[in-house]
């Protein structure tokens, strides 16, 4: 229940989060599971060239850092607020 509540609170800030990130995210509540998912997808395949795979790795790392920088303070504030 806590995970779904937190996800719903993040989803309520979807526009602000996506605007700050500059990218559209995939918001997947996964009602039949404990977890939910907020994701950024890109196409790719393990059979791509080494150069293409390196580009995908760099893309993933850069987006991970940006995603974390934006979401961590929001999540911390929501967790603090929900524990009050």
N, C-alpha and C positions, 0 to 999 in steps of 0.2 A: 504493500500500500504506500509506503514512504517513497519508493522508487517511482511509482506512477504519479504521485502527488508532485514530486520534484520535476518529473518530465512535463507534466501539465503546466506547471509554473514557468518552465523554460519555454514551452510552446507558446504561452501567452506573450512572450517577448521575442517571438520568431522574427518579426520584421526588423526590430532593432538589432538583434544578433546577426542576422544575415546582412543587414546594411553595414554594420561595423566590419564584418568579415569580407564583405564585397563579393559574396558568393551565395548561391542558393543551395540550401542543405536539404537532405532527405530526413524527414521527421517520422520515425517508425515506432509507434507506441508499443507494439507487440503485447497485446492484452493477455494472451495465453502464456506468457512467460514472465519471469521475475524482472528481467531487464527490459529496457527499451533502447532505442538507438537513434542517435543523431549522426548522420554520416555525410560525407562528401565523396562522391564516386567519380571515377575516371576509367575509361576503357583501357585495356591492356591485356597482354598475354605473356605467359612464361616463355613462349616461343619467339618473342620479339628479339631484336638484335641487342647486343650488350649496351650499345649507346642509348637505345630507346628505354631499356630497363633502368639504366642509370638516371635518365631524365625522369622516369616515373618515381624512382626512389627520392630524388631531390624534390620533386613536387610533393610527395607524401610527407617528407620531413618538414618542409617549409609550411605546409598547411597544418600539420600537427602543432607546430609551435604557435602559429597564429590562432588556431582554434583554441588551444589551451590558454593563451594569453587573454583571450576575450571571455571564454566561458568560466575559468576558475574564479574570478572575483564574483561573478553572478551566482554561481553555485554556492560559494562560501556564504554570500549574503542570504540566499534562500535557506540554506541549512541553519544558519544562525537564527533567522526569523522563525523558522518552523520549530525550533527547539524552545522558543520562548513560551 
